[in-house]
Amino acid sequence: MVAGEVRELEFWILDASYDVVKGHPVIYLWGITESGERIVVAEKNFRPYFYLVPENAISDALVERVRTALHTFKVLSVNAIERKLFGRTLNVLKVTITDPRDVPKAREVAAKIPGIRDVLEADIRFYMRYMVDTGISPSSWVLAKVRSAPVPNGWRVDEFFELVEAPRSLDKKSTPRLKTYAFDIECYNRYGEPDPERDPVLVISRTGEDGTVIFSQDEGSSEKKLLEEFVNDLVQYDPDVILGYNSNRFDWPYLLQRARVNGVKLSIGRNLGEPSQSVYGHFSVVGRANVDLYDYASELQEVKVKTLENVSEFLGVMKKSERVLIDTNKVYEYWDSKDKRSLLLRYAGDDARSTYLLGQVVLPFGIQLSSLVGLPLDQVFAASVGNRVEWFLIRQAFVFNELVPNSRERGEETYKGAIVLKPKPGVHKKIAVLDFSSMYPNIMIKYNISPDTYVPPEEHVDPSEVWVAPEVGHRFRKHPPGFYRKVLESLLEARRRLREKMKTLDPRSEEYRIYDERQKAIKVITNATYGYSGWSMARWYKREVAEATTAWGRELIKATIKKAQSLGLSIIYGDTDSIFVQFDEEKIGRLVEYVEKELGFEIKLDKVYEKVFFTESKKKYCGLLADGRVDLVGFEAVRGDWAEISKEIQERVVEIVLKEEDPWKAVDFVRKTITELSEGRIPLEKLVIWKTLSKDLDEYEVDAPHVVVARELKRLGYRVGKGAKIGYIVVKGAGKVSEKAKPLISVKSPDEVDTDYYVKRQIVPAALRILEYFGVKEEHFSTGRRQATLSDFF
C-alpha cells in the first residue's frame, strides 16, 4: 500500500492500548487482517471526558465555574447534554479534556466545585471508553477507513495505519488463525516455594504449532542465556496469544525479577515493551493476548484441586497416565541429579504441551466472551464474573443513553435466597430432573425488576402500576421497560437466534462451533446478571432487585411443586431452579405444559437418573446416569480439604453402590484400602491434606495443623504467607493432630504415617457418608459383618 493512501480496512481486534505522544493521546488497536497481516491502527482524535451532575439547573455561571476550576487540565469543551440515570432524565455537563492521565485529578477537583453534586464515568479506562463509544468490541471484526503510515521504529507488525474515520463493528462470526505459544517455567526450590530474589529459573519449556522446545541451564550455560533464548524464541515465533497456567501470579512476576537480576530485558511486546501488571492482576503484553488459563480453571467447580494435570485430564486434553508427573516440591532434587534431570525436562515439556492443548479447548469460548462483554481477550478470564457483567452493562448503558453509576464499596447485605427442599433420603430409581430455563433472568423480565424501576417504600404510586414481590413487598414499575429488562431481553433473543441458526449447521463445522461458544457466553452473562445486582461492588447495585428476584423464584418453585403433587408426581428434592421427581413421561409432560402456559415460564427435562442416592442433608446427592457416568454433588470427594485417598474412596464407594447395588462390596473395597495403607502401599502424595492460609501467619491465634506446618516451613527457609497452600501428613506420635502434622517434604517413609488417624478421620468418615444409610457402621470395616443388600433400600 502506498504511504498516505486512504482505503477501507477490515481487521480483527486482538488488543488495545494507548499512549500519550507529544502531549496528545493515541489509541492503538492491534489487529489481524483477513490475509493474516499483523497490524496497528492508530486513533489520534479521540479525547477523554466525564460527566458532572449539577445540584440544580445548569447555568452559564456554573459552566464558567467548571472551566475556571479545571483550567489546568486543558479543557477542550464543557457542554450541557441530556442523559438518564437509573431511568430518570437529567441535564448534565460533559467535560472533555486533553490528557487521559489527568482524568483522576480532574475528577477530584470537579467534585469540590460548588453546585456539582456528582462526577460520573471518570473511572472508565481510556481505550475501553473508545470501544464503548464506537460500539466496537475486542475479539471481533471491524471495518475502518484508514491512511497508511510508516511503522514505528522496531515495532513488530506488518503495517501501521492511522484512522480517518471511526471504525464500525461487523456482524462476522469467524475468527482469524491465531498463533498461540504456551510456556512454563521450573525454578530451583530447595527451600520450598522458590524466591525470585534468590532462586534461579532452571527450565523454560514452550509449545507452539512447530512443537515443543525446552530451554535449560545445561552445562556451560547460564540463567542469563536461558532468559535471552526464551525472549528470542518468543519474538521470532511472534505469537498472537501467549498461554500460561498461573502465569499472572507466578511465571511473569518471577521472570521479570530474574530478568532484572541478570540484566535482561523481556522485550516481548509488539511495541518492544516488557510484560506489565494491569487490571485484575493480569500481565499485559502489548499487541498480544497474554492468557492465564488458571483464571478459567478457577471457575471449574467440578475440579477442586486445580493443578494443571487435574484440569487437563478433566477437560480431556491429556491424561495423567500419558505424561510425566513428579513431586514439584522436589524439582531441585531432579535438577541436582544427573540421572533424574532428563525426567524433569520431560515433565516441563509435558506442562507446556498440556497448557497449549488446554488453550485450544478454552480459547474459542474466551474469544466469544471477550467479544460479548467488551473486555480484551487477555483480561476476560482474569476479570471476575461481576466485572464481566458490568462491562457488558456499561456498553448497553451507552446504547440506551444511560449514565454509568460510580463504583463504591459497600458492606455486604444478606437476603433470603433460593428455596432448597429437604430431600427424601435413600436410593431412588428413575428420577427426572426438571430445570427452569434461565429462571432468574425470565423473572426479572416478566416483573420488570431493575434498579431504575424500583419504587421506594415512601413513594406513592397507583397499585395497578407496579408489580409487588411476594414475601418481601418490593415494588417495581410495570412501565417503561427497565434497564435490566431491555438488556436481558436482547441477550435471550440473541441466544435464541443463535440456537435456531445452529439447527441448520453441521455440528462438525467451524461455524457451528463458533455459534455454540457464542451462545454459551451469552448464557453465562445472562444467568450472572441476577447475582450481579446483589454484588456489593456493583455499579448498578440494588439489594431489593436480588431479594425480589429470589422471592418470585421461591413462589414459582412452590407453585410448580404443588401442581406436580396434584398430578401424582412424587417430589424427591428441589434446589433453586430445579426439581427432582419420579419419572413418569405423561405426567411430566402435563407439568411442563402447566408451567409454560399457566405460569409463563419455560421448564425442561434436563436428565434422568437411573438411580440417585440422597442423604438427609440438602445439596448432597450422587446419581447414576444411563451412560454409566456418576454425578457426585456436595460430598467430600469434591472438596479440596480432604486427602486424595478419601476422595478416591468415596468416588469408588458411590460407583459400587449405584452400579453393583451391593454396599458390602463397597465395605470390602474400603477394608482392602485400609490394609494397603497399613502395609505402606499407599503413595504418600495421596495422604497429603491441603489447606490454604487465609491470613498471614502472625494473625493466627489457634494452632491448626496447617498453621503449625506453615511455621515449620518458614523456619526451614521456605516462603509462606497469606494465600499459600500448605500440604501436611499426619504422622505417628502422641498429642493433638497439630502436634503430629508434618510437611510432605519431611516425611521420608510410609512407616511414619499415623494410619489410625487416616482410617478413623479420613477413610472411614468419607465412606460412611454414603454407607451408613445402608446399615454399615464403623466396626464393619474391621469385622466385615454383612447385613442387608441394596435392594432392601428402594
MOLINTA-V518863 format. One record per backbone hydrogen bond with DSSP energy under -1.0 kcal/mol. NH is the residue of the N-H (numbers start at 0). CO is the residue of the C=O. Records with the same first field share a line. If there is no record, write none. Layout:
NH=CO ; CO
This chain:
3=147
4=1
6=145
8=143
10=141
11=31
12=139
13=29
14=29
16=27
18=25
20=23
23=20
25=18
26=42
27=16
28=40
29=14
30=38
31=11
32=36
35=32
38=30
39=158
40=28
41=160
42=26
49=94
50=119
51=92
52=117
54=114
62=58
63=59
64=60
65=61
66=62
67=63
68=64
69=65
70=67
72=69
73=70
75=95
76=95
78=93
80=91
82=89
83=400
84=87
87=84
89=82
91=80
92=51
93=78
94=49
95=76
96=47
97=72
101=98
102=99
105=101
106=102
107=103
108=104
109=105
110=106
111=108
112=109
115=112
116=52
117=52
119=50
128=124
129=125
130=126
131=127
132=128
133=129
134=130
138=12
141=10
142=167
143=8
145=6
146=161
147=4
148=159
154=151
155=269
156=154
157=37
158=37
160=39
161=146
162=41
163=144
164=144
167=142
169=140
171=169
180=240
181=206
182=242
183=204
185=202
187=199
191=188
197=194
198=194
201=185
202=185
203=214
204=183
205=212
206=181
207=210
210=207
212=205
214=203
216=201
217=215
220=217
225=221
226=222
227=223
228=224
229=225
230=226
231=227
232=228
233=229
234=230
235=231
236=232
237=233
239=178
240=178
241=288
242=180
243=290
249=245
251=246
253=249
254=250
255=251
256=252
257=253
258=254
259=255
260=256
261=257
263=258
266=264
267=265
268=272
269=285
271=268
275=283
277=281
280=277
281=278
283=275
287=284
288=239
290=241
292=243
294=291
296=292
297=293
298=295
299=296
300=298
302=299
306=304
310=306
311=307
312=308
313=309
314=310
315=312
316=311
317=311
321=318
322=319
329=326
330=327
333=329
334=330
335=331
336=332
340=336
343=339
344=340
345=341
346=342
347=343
348=344
349=345
350=346
351=347
352=348
353=349
354=350
355=351
356=352
357=353
358=354
359=355
360=356
361=357
362=358
365=361
366=362
367=363
368=364
369=365
370=366
371=367
372=368
373=369
378=375
379=375
382=378
387=383
388=384
389=385
390=386
391=387
392=388
393=389
394=390
395=391
396=392
397=393
398=394
399=395
400=397
401=396
402=83
420=573
423=571
425=613
427=611
429=609
430=608
431=580
432=606
433=578
434=603
435=576
436=601
441=437
442=438
443=439
444=440
445=441
446=442
447=444
448=443
452=449
454=474
458=455
464=461
465=462
466=475
468=473
471=469
472=468
475=466
476=452
477=464
485=481
486=482
487=483
488=484
489=485
490=486
491=487
492=488
493=489
494=490
495=491
496=492
497=493
498=494
499=495
500=496
501=497
502=498
503=500
504=501
508=505
512=508
513=509
514=510
515=511
516=512
517=513
518=514
519=515
520=516
521=517
522=518
523=519
524=520
525=521
526=522
527=523
531=527
532=528
534=531
537=534
541=532
544=541
545=541
546=542
547=543
548=544
549=545
550=546
551=547
552=548
553=549
554=550
555=551
556=552
557=553
558=554
559=555
560=556
561=557
562=558
563=559
564=560
565=561
566=562
567=564
568=563
571=579
572=579
574=577
575=418
576=574
577=574
578=433
579=572
580=431
581=569
582=429
587=583
588=584
589=585
590=586
591=587
592=588
593=589
594=590
595=591
596=592
597=593
598=593
600=594
603=434
605=432
606=432
608=430
609=623
610=623
611=427
612=621
613=425
620=632
621=612
622=630
623=610
624=628
627=624
630=622
632=620
637=634
638=635
644=685
646=642
647=643
648=644
649=645
650=646
651=647
652=648
653=649
654=650
655=651
656=652
657=653
658=654
659=655
664=661
665=661
666=662
667=663
668=664
669=665
670=666
671=667
672=668
673=669
674=670
675=671
676=672
677=673
678=674
679=676
680=675
685=682
686=683
688=727
690=725
692=723
698=695
699=696
703=701
707=703
708=704
709=705
710=706
711=707
712=708
713=709
714=710
715=711
716=713
717=712
722=692
723=720
725=690
727=688
728=741
730=739
731=751
739=736
741=728
745=742
746=743
751=748
752=749
753=729
754=752
757=753
758=754
759=755
760=756
761=757
762=757
763=758
765=761
766=762
767=763
768=764
769=766
770=766
771=767
773=770
774=771
775=770
779=776
780=777
781=778
782=778
783=779
789=660
791=788
792=789
